[in-house]
Amino acid sequence: MQSGLYIVGTPIGNLSDMSSRAIEILRSVDLIAAEDTRVFGKLASHFDIKTPRISCHEHNERDVVPELIEKLQSGKSVAVVSDAGMPGVSDPGFRLVRAARENDIHVFVVPGPVAAISALVLSGFPTDRFTFCGFFDEKKLREDNRIRHTIIYYESPNRIMSTIAAMARIMPERQIAIVREITKIHEQTIVGYPADLLQIEPPRGEIVIVVAPAPEHKMSDSEIAGIVNDIVNSSTKAAAADLAIRTGISKKEAYKRMLKRGGNDD
């Protein structure tokens, strides 16, 4: 076993997705840094992994990393795992990898499932260019809507309907895909415009939201008017800039429409 840090991907739902290489590495390293040792304990029991483990999560990562780096520098091998999927993707891990790089420690990856990429493929939206924005934050949605290609979010089932409602207000022209329980028995993908999806039964389980690229076609006057009503409380210049981005019309044309609507001057 070569000394170094091993980033190990684990299943996001279906245990059959665990690779034989991941099992071999986790059995062979000197220590496993797990996001939650209790969660990992279930996986370890299933695959007969008896390697010593230490907790390394978002609340103690800064304190644990120096200890792990010390072990790695002494020639030990350490694997890092999250509760599901790839460590470092909206999960602890990147600080440890960064510290290992800074200390010239070998870093290896054992690829595994990633919910964001799986949802992207399931959505049927363009995959040539996309932005992963982590967990959804409504305060950043207007800014995120400036991203014109595919967007990916993680979301909680407790907030999903309020999130869809926010999207219906701010990006009504963009289709979204609600992808839940990936690789599990109740895996489901629901695609539609946000306003239409407000009528669905609230989805349960682990959820990923994929937002389609903004439409390239020129919108109708009535569609533009609807967006104007949404952004009219902003200053005229800011609202015009937002309108131009969301509709594809020129900034000059957007500014004229805002002036007609009676937007607030700067």
KOLMARLO-37227 format. One record per residue (C-alpha): residue number from 1; residue in one letter; chain; y, z, x. Coordinates in Angstrom, 3 decimals. Layout:
N
n=NUM, res=a, chain=A, north=Y, up=Z, east=X;
...
END
This chain:
266
n=1, res=m, chain=A, north=0.000, up=0.000, east=0.000;
n=2, res=q, chain=A, north=3.267, up=-1.112, east=1.598;
n=3, res=s, chain=A, north=5.960, up=1.534, east=1.536;
n=4, res=g, chain=A, north=8.997, up=0.767, east=-0.576;
n=5, res=l, chain=A, north=10.372, up=0.863, east=-4.105;
n=6, res=y, chain=A, north=8.444, up=-0.942, east=-6.857;
n=7, res=i, chain=A, north=10.267, up=-1.876, east=-10.087;
n=8, res=v, chain=A, north=7.474, up=-2.037, east=-12.659;
n=9, res=g, chain=A, north=7.787, up=-3.590, east=-16.097;
n=10, res=t, chain=A, north=5.742, up=-1.994, east=-18.890;
n=11, res=p, chain=A, north=4.915, up=-3.123, east=-22.456;
n=12, res=i, chain=A, north=7.620, up=-3.027, east=-25.136;
n=13, res=g, chain=A, north=5.065, up=-2.479, east=-27.881;
n=14, res=n, chain=A, north=1.689, up=-4.092, east=-27.345;
n=15, res=l, chain=A, north=-0.321, up=-2.368, east=-24.614;
n=16, res=s, chain=A, north=-2.220, up=-5.599, east=-23.988;
n=17, res=d, chain=A, north=0.933, up=-6.915, east=-22.319;
n=18, res=m, chain=A, north=0.437, up=-4.515, east=-19.396;
n=19, res=s, chain=A, north=-0.398, up=-6.616, east=-16.336;
n=20, res=s, chain=A, north=-3.319, up=-5.831, east=-14.053;
n=21, res=r, chain=A, north=-0.924, up=-5.841, east=-11.107;
n=22, res=a, chain=A, north=1.291, up=-3.232, east=-12.786;
n=23, res=i, chain=A, north=-1.722, up=-0.983, east=-13.337;
n=24, res=e, chain=A, north=-2.853, up=-1.417, east=-9.729;
n=25, res=i, chain=A, north=0.618, up=-0.614, east=-8.351;
n=26, res=l, chain=A, north=1.053, up=2.461, east=-10.547;
n=27, res=r, chain=A, north=-2.325, up=3.773, east=-9.467;
n=28, res=s, chain=A, north=-1.621, up=3.147, east=-5.785;
n=29, res=v, chain=A, north=1.939, up=4.378, east=-5.136;
n=30, res=d, chain=A, north=2.635, up=7.892, east=-3.899;
n=31, res=l, chain=A, north=5.020, up=8.758, east=-6.731;
n=32, res=i, chain=A, north=6.206, up=7.368, east=-10.073;
n=33, res=a, chain=A, north=9.803, up=7.890, east=-11.232;
n=34, res=a, chain=A, north=9.602, up=7.714, east=-15.038;
n=35, res=e, chain=A, north=12.452, up=7.670, east=-17.565;
n=36, res=d, chain=A, north=10.489, up=10.149, east=-19.696;
n=37, res=t, chain=A, north=7.330, up=11.592, east=-18.186;
n=38, res=r, chain=A, north=5.962, up=12.428, east=-21.640;
n=39, res=v, chain=A, north=6.345, up=8.848, east=-22.869;
n=40, res=f, chain=A, north=4.862, up=7.492, east=-19.662;
n=41, res=g, chain=A, north=2.064, up=10.042, east=-19.926;
n=42, res=k, chain=A, north=0.655, up=8.204, east=-22.942;
n=43, res=l, chain=A, north=0.633, up=4.910, east=-21.039;
n=44, res=a, chain=A, north=-0.826, up=6.595, east=-17.958;
n=45, res=s, chain=A, north=-3.611, up=8.163, east=-20.006;
n=46, res=h, chain=A, north=-4.498, up=4.816, east=-21.607;
n=47, res=f, chain=A, north=-4.773, up=3.059, east=-18.229;
n=48, res=d, chain=A, north=-6.179, up=6.020, east=-16.273;
n=49, res=i, chain=A, north=-3.145, up=6.333, east=-13.999;
n=50, res=k, chain=A, north=-3.180, up=9.742, east=-12.312;
n=51, res=t, chain=A, north=-0.350, up=9.283, east=-9.819;
n=52, res=p, chain=A, north=2.157, up=12.185, east=-9.527;
n=53, res=r, chain=A, north=5.351, up=11.537, east=-11.439;
n=54, res=i, chain=A, north=8.936, up=12.731, east=-11.552;
n=55, res=s, chain=A, north=11.546, up=12.404, east=-14.274;
n=56, res=c, chain=A, north=14.404, up=9.986, east=-13.566;
n=57, res=h, chain=A, north=16.671, up=9.343, east=-16.559;
n=58, res=e, chain=A, north=20.348, up=8.679, east=-17.242;
n=59, res=h, chain=A, north=21.230, up=12.384, east=-17.200;
n=60, res=n, chain=A, north=19.647, up=13.267, east=-13.842;
n=61, res=e, chain=A, north=19.510, up=9.925, east=-12.037;
n=62, res=r, chain=A, north=22.441, up=10.716, east=-9.720;
n=63, res=d, chain=A, north=20.719, up=13.912, east=-8.569;
n=64, res=v, chain=A, north=17.192, up=12.502, east=-8.309;
n=65, res=v, chain=A, north=18.058, up=9.297, east=-6.436;
n=66, res=p, chain=A, north=18.847, up=11.006, east=-3.075;
n=67, res=e, chain=A, north=15.511, up=12.841, east=-3.254;
n=68, res=l, chain=A, north=13.643, up=9.597, east=-3.913;
n=69, res=i, chain=A, north=15.494, up=7.774, east=-1.131;
n=70, res=e, chain=A, north=14.479, up=10.535, east=1.268;
n=71, res=k, chain=A, north=10.828, up=10.056, east=0.317;
n=72, res=l, chain=A, north=11.115, up=6.286, east=0.693;
n=73, res=q, chain=A, north=12.708, up=6.653, east=4.121;
n=74, res=s, chain=A, north=9.773, up=8.825, east=5.194;
n=75, res=g, chain=A, north=7.422, up=5.924, east=4.458;
n=76, res=k, chain=A, north=6.354, up=6.784, east=0.922;
n=77, res=s, chain=A, north=5.888, up=4.258, east=-1.881;
n=78, res=v, chain=A, north=7.641, up=4.917, east=-5.197;
n=79, res=a, chain=A, north=7.392, up=3.065, east=-8.511;
n=80, res=v, chain=A, north=10.106, up=3.257, east=-11.172;
n=81, res=v, chain=A, north=9.312, up=2.738, east=-14.860;
n=82, res=s, chain=A, north=11.337, up=3.029, east=-18.053;
n=83, res=d, chain=A, north=10.036, up=4.015, east=-21.481;
n=84, res=a, chain=A, north=9.449, up=0.317, east=-22.235;
n=85, res=g, chain=A, north=10.254, up=-3.019, east=-20.650;
n=86, res=m, chain=A, north=12.011, up=-3.598, east=-17.340;
n=87, res=p, chain=A, north=13.761, up=-0.665, east=-15.629;
n=88, res=g, chain=A, north=17.472, up=-1.234, east=-15.129;
n=89, res=v, chain=A, north=17.972, up=-3.361, east=-18.258;
n=90, res=s, chain=A, north=19.917, up=-0.917, east=-20.462;
n=91, res=d, chain=A, north=17.646, up=1.728, east=-18.921;
n=92, res=p, chain=A, north=17.795, up=3.877, east=-15.772;
n=93, res=g, chain=A, north=16.820, up=2.209, east=-12.523;
n=94, res=f, chain=A, north=19.703, up=0.172, east=-11.145;
n=95, res=r, chain=A, north=21.239, up=3.108, east=-9.217;
n=96, res=l, chain=A, north=17.931, up=3.721, east=-7.480;
n=97, res=v, chain=A, north=17.546, up=0.023, east=-6.624;
n=98, res=r, chain=A, north=21.128, up=-0.122, east=-5.336;
n=99, res=a, chain=A, north=20.598, up=2.975, east=-3.175;
n=100, res=a, chain=A, north=17.368, up=1.523, east=-1.790;
n=101, res=r, chain=A, north=19.160, up=-1.709, east=-0.861;
n=102, res=e, chain=A, north=21.969, up=0.238, east=0.823;
n=103, res=n, chain=A, north=19.398, up=2.100, east=2.916;
n=104, res=d, chain=A, north=17.431, up=-1.025, east=3.942;
n=105, res=i, chain=A, north=14.379, up=0.021, east=1.946;
n=106, res=h, chain=A, north=12.007, up=-2.699, east=0.761;
n=107, res=v, chain=A, north=12.286, up=-3.345, east=-2.986;
n=108, res=f, chain=A, north=9.577, up=-5.177, east=-4.944;
n=109, res=v, chain=A, north=9.402, up=-6.225, east=-8.590;
n=110, res=v, chain=A, north=6.370, up=-6.259, east=-10.858;
n=111, res=p, chain=A, north=7.610, up=-8.349, east=-13.819;
n=112, res=g, chain=A, north=7.001, up=-7.255, east=-17.378;
n=113, res=p, chain=A, north=8.267, up=-7.819, east=-20.930;
n=114, res=v, chain=A, north=12.009, up=-7.728, east=-21.665;
n=115, res=a, chain=A, north=13.054, up=-7.291, east=-25.303;
n=116, res=a, chain=A, north=16.343, up=-9.178, east=-24.849;
n=117, res=i, chain=A, north=14.698, up=-12.314, east=-23.463;
n=118, res=s, chain=A, north=11.841, up=-12.188, east=-25.971;
n=119, res=a, chain=A, north=14.332, up=-11.979, east=-28.852;
n=120, res=l, chain=A, north=16.380, up=-14.827, east=-27.398;
n=121, res=v, chain=A, north=13.347, up=-17.105, east=-27.400;
n=122, res=l, chain=A, north=12.307, up=-15.995, east=-30.894;
n=123, res=s, chain=A, north=15.787, up=-16.666, east=-32.333;
n=124, res=g, chain=A, north=15.675, up=-20.404, east=-31.785;
n=125, res=f, chain=A, north=19.267, up=-20.344, east=-30.514;
n=126, res=p, chain=A, north=20.300, up=-22.148, east=-27.303;
n=127, res=t, chain=A, north=18.900, up=-20.468, east=-24.185;
n=128, res=d, chain=A, north=20.636, up=-22.491, east=-21.473;
n=129, res=r, chain=A, north=23.511, up=-20.003, east=-21.344;
n=130, res=f, chain=A, north=23.634, up=-16.486, east=-22.788;
n=131, res=t, chain=A, north=25.284, up=-13.092, east=-22.291;
n=132, res=f, chain=A, north=23.477, up=-9.776, east=-22.710;
n=133, res=c, chain=A, north=25.973, up=-7.121, east=-23.858;
n=134, res=g, chain=A, north=23.642, up=-4.119, east=-23.970;
n=135, res=f, chain=A, north=23.889, up=-1.787, east=-26.958;
n=136, res=f, chain=A, north=26.239, up=-2.982, east=-29.693;
n=137, res=d, chain=A, north=29.769, up=-1.579, east=-29.671;
n=138, res=e, chain=A, north=31.892, up=-2.527, east=-32.672;
n=139, res=k, chain=A, north=35.095, up=-1.736, east=-30.747;
n=140, res=k, chain=A, north=34.303, up=-4.603, east=-28.369;
n=141, res=l, chain=A, north=33.190, up=-7.124, east=-30.987;
n=142, res=r, chain=A, north=36.451, up=-9.084, east=-31.145;
n=143, res=e, chain=A, north=36.430, up=-9.393, east=-27.370;
n=144, res=d, chain=A, north=32.741, up=-10.326, east=-27.379;
n=145, res=n, chain=A, north=33.458, up=-13.032, east=-29.939;
n=146, res=r, chain=A, north=35.454, up=-14.826, east=-27.257;
n=147, res=i, chain=A, north=32.073, up=-15.547, east=-25.652;
n=148, res=r, chain=A, north=31.283, up=-18.921, east=-27.139;
n=149, res=h, chain=A, north=27.644, up=-19.187, east=-26.054;
n=150, res=t, chain=A, north=24.638, up=-17.095, east=-27.200;
n=151, res=i, chain=A, north=25.073, up=-13.302, east=-27.183;
n=152, res=i, chain=A, north=22.368, up=-10.614, east=-27.212;
n=153, res=y, chain=A, north=22.673, up=-6.959, east=-28.302;
n=154, res=y, chain=A, north=20.360, up=-3.985, east=-28.686;
n=155, res=e, chain=A, north=20.915, up=-1.977, east=-31.863;
n=156, res=s, chain=A, north=19.662, up=1.112, east=-33.687;
n=157, res=p, chain=A, north=18.077, up=0.785, east=-37.164;
n=158, res=n, chain=A, north=20.432, up=3.568, east=-38.304;
n=159, res=r, chain=A, north=23.467, up=1.348, east=-37.678;
n=160, res=i, chain=A, north=22.142, up=-2.137, east=-38.258;
n=161, res=m, chain=A, north=23.674, up=-2.723, east=-41.707;
n=162, res=s, chain=A, north=27.144, up=-1.554, east=-40.623;
n=163, res=t, chain=A, north=26.783, up=-3.814, east=-37.594;
n=164, res=i, chain=A, north=25.950, up=-6.823, east=-39.775;
n=165, res=a, chain=A, north=28.966, up=-5.981, east=-41.963;
n=166, res=a, chain=A, north=31.234, up=-5.917, east=-38.882;
n=167, res=m, chain=A, north=29.879, up=-9.283, east=-37.804;
n=168, res=a, chain=A, north=30.490, up=-10.658, east=-41.297;
n=169, res=r, chain=A, north=34.159, up=-9.698, east=-40.935;
n=170, res=i, chain=A, north=34.766, up=-10.767, east=-37.360;
n=171, res=m, chain=A, north=32.349, up=-13.648, east=-36.693;
n=172, res=p, chain=A, north=31.349, up=-14.956, east=-40.157;
n=173, res=e, chain=A, north=30.987, up=-18.512, east=-38.815;
n=174, res=r, chain=A, north=28.208, up=-17.611, east=-36.343;
n=175, res=q, chain=A, north=24.552, up=-17.300, east=-37.275;
n=176, res=i, chain=A, north=22.689, up=-14.216, east=-36.104;
n=177, res=a, chain=A, north=19.024, up=-13.374, east=-35.659;
n=178, res=i, chain=A, north=17.751, up=-9.865, east=-36.360;
n=179, res=v, chain=A, north=14.592, up=-9.497, east=-34.273;
n=180, res=r, chain=A, north=12.597, up=-6.309, east=-34.719;
n=181, res=e, chain=A, north=9.386, up=-4.685, east=-33.517;
n=182, res=i, chain=A, north=8.730, up=-7.343, east=-30.866;
n=183, res=t, chain=A, north=4.997, up=-7.637, east=-29.965;
n=184, res=k, chain=A, north=4.085, up=-5.046, east=-32.604;
n=185, res=i, chain=A, north=2.252, up=-5.434, east=-35.936;
n=186, res=h, chain=A, north=5.463, up=-5.715, east=-37.967;
n=187, res=e, chain=A, north=7.290, up=-8.129, east=-35.649;
n=188, res=q, chain=A, north=9.908, up=-10.028, east=-37.660;
n=189, res=t, chain=A, north=12.778, up=-12.439, east=-37.053;
n=190, res=i, chain=A, north=15.442, up=-12.916, east=-39.743;
n=191, res=v, chain=A, north=18.028, up=-15.650, east=-39.187;
n=192, res=g, chain=A, north=21.155, up=-16.315, east=-41.206;
n=193, res=y, chain=A, north=24.900, up=-15.865, east=-41.501;
n=194, res=p, chain=A, north=26.024, up=-12.212, east=-41.423;
n=195, res=a, chain=A, north=27.356, up=-12.245, east=-44.989;
n=196, res=d, chain=A, north=23.989, up=-13.450, east=-46.289;
n=197, res=l, chain=A, north=22.041, up=-10.865, east=-44.284;
n=198, res=l, chain=A, north=23.996, up=-8.032, east=-45.911;
n=199, res=q, chain=A, north=21.611, up=-8.496, east=-48.842;
n=200, res=i, chain=A, north=18.396, up=-7.823, east=-46.904;
n=201, res=e, chain=A, north=16.466, up=-4.580, east=-46.908;
n=202, res=p, chain=A, north=17.610, up=-2.519, east=-43.890;
n=203, res=p, chain=A, north=15.311, up=-3.419, east=-40.967;
n=204, res=r, chain=A, north=13.376, up=-0.642, east=-39.258;
n=205, res=g, chain=A, north=12.069, up=-0.126, east=-35.754;
n=206, res=e, chain=A, north=13.341, up=-1.420, east=-32.405;
n=207, res=i, chain=A, north=15.996, up=-4.080, east=-33.044;
n=208, res=v, chain=A, north=17.592, up=-6.860, east=-31.007;
n=209, res=i, chain=A, north=20.462, up=-8.943, east=-32.400;
n=210, res=v, chain=A, north=20.975, up=-12.481, east=-31.118;
n=211, res=v, chain=A, north=24.233, up=-14.269, east=-31.973;
n=212, res=a, chain=A, north=24.293, up=-18.063, east=-32.016;
n=213, res=p, chain=A, north=26.964, up=-19.998, east=-30.097;
n=214, res=a, chain=A, north=30.216, up=-20.550, east=-31.943;
n=215, res=p, chain=A, north=30.199, up=-23.767, east=-33.974;
n=216, res=e, chain=A, north=31.725, up=-26.787, east=-32.276;
n=217, res=h, chain=A, north=32.726, up=-28.589, east=-35.475;
n=218, res=k, chain=A, north=36.271, up=-28.283, east=-36.750;
n=219, res=m, chain=A, north=36.419, up=-25.725, east=-39.530;
n=220, res=s, chain=A, north=37.831, up=-26.413, east=-42.987;
n=221, res=d, chain=A, north=41.226, up=-25.069, east=-44.045;
n=222, res=s, chain=A, north=39.561, up=-22.536, east=-46.341;
n=223, res=e, chain=A, north=37.313, up=-21.265, east=-43.504;
n=224, res=i, chain=A, north=40.311, up=-20.964, east=-41.198;
n=225, res=a, chain=A, north=42.266, up=-19.156, east=-43.928;
n=226, res=g, chain=A, north=39.483, up=-16.603, east=-44.212;
n=227, res=i, chain=A, north=39.669, up=-15.851, east=-40.493;
n=228, res=v, chain=A, north=43.487, up=-15.714, east=-40.648;
n=229, res=n, chain=A, north=43.206, up=-13.001, east=-43.304;
n=230, res=d, chain=A, north=40.944, up=-11.024, east=-40.987;
n=231, res=i, chain=A, north=43.269, up=-11.089, east=-37.969;
n=232, res=v, chain=A, north=46.733, up=-11.149, east=-39.592;
n=233, res=n, chain=A, north=47.498, up=-7.496, east=-38.770;
n=234, res=s, chain=A, north=47.641, up=-8.281, east=-35.048;
n=235, res=s, chain=A, north=50.838, up=-9.498, east=-33.376;
n=236, res=t, chain=A, north=51.481, up=-13.182, east=-34.008;
n=237, res=k, chain=A, north=50.706, up=-14.302, east=-30.444;
n=238, res=a, chain=A, north=47.549, up=-12.189, east=-30.160;
n=239, res=a, chain=A, north=46.344, up=-13.257, east=-33.593;
n=240, res=a, chain=A, north=47.049, up=-16.928, east=-32.808;
n=241, res=a, chain=A, north=45.052, up=-16.696, east=-29.581;
n=242, res=d, chain=A, north=42.141, up=-15.111, east=-31.458;
n=243, res=l, chain=A, north=42.377, up=-17.743, east=-34.197;
n=244, res=a, chain=A, north=42.320, up=-20.596, east=-31.664;
n=245, res=i, chain=A, north=39.196, up=-19.213, east=-29.977;
n=246, res=r, chain=A, north=37.314, up=-18.600, east=-33.209;
n=247, res=t, chain=A, north=38.149, up=-21.897, east=-34.905;
n=248, res=g, chain=A, north=38.425, up=-24.420, east=-32.077;
n=249, res=i, chain=A, north=41.940, up=-25.520, east=-33.068;
n=250, res=s, chain=A, north=44.720, up=-25.636, east=-30.478;
n=251, res=k, chain=A, north=46.795, up=-22.549, east=-29.667;
n=252, res=k, chain=A, north=49.885, up=-24.416, east=-30.864;
n=253, res=e, chain=A, north=48.301, up=-25.198, east=-34.232;
n=254, res=a, chain=A, north=46.999, up=-21.641, east=-34.529;
n=255, res=y, chain=A, north=50.466, up=-20.232, east=-33.841;
n=256, res=k, chain=A, north=51.983, up=-22.454, east=-36.553;
n=257, res=r, chain=A, north=49.394, up=-21.225, east=-39.076;
n=258, res=m, chain=A, north=50.082, up=-17.609, east=-38.186;
n=259, res=l, chain=A, north=53.807, up=-18.106, east=-38.631;
n=260, res=k, chain=A, north=53.201, up=-19.643, east=-42.064;
n=261, res=r, chain=A, north=51.007, up=-16.653, east=-42.932;
n=262, res=g, chain=A, north=53.771, up=-14.272, east=-41.905;
n=263, res=g, chain=A, north=52.116, up=-12.556, east=-38.915;
n=264, res=n, chain=A, north=53.919, up=-9.718, east=-37.120;
n=265, res=d, chain=A, north=55.986, up=-10.909, east=-34.125;
n=266, res=d, chain=A, north=55.539, up=-9.204, east=-30.759;
END
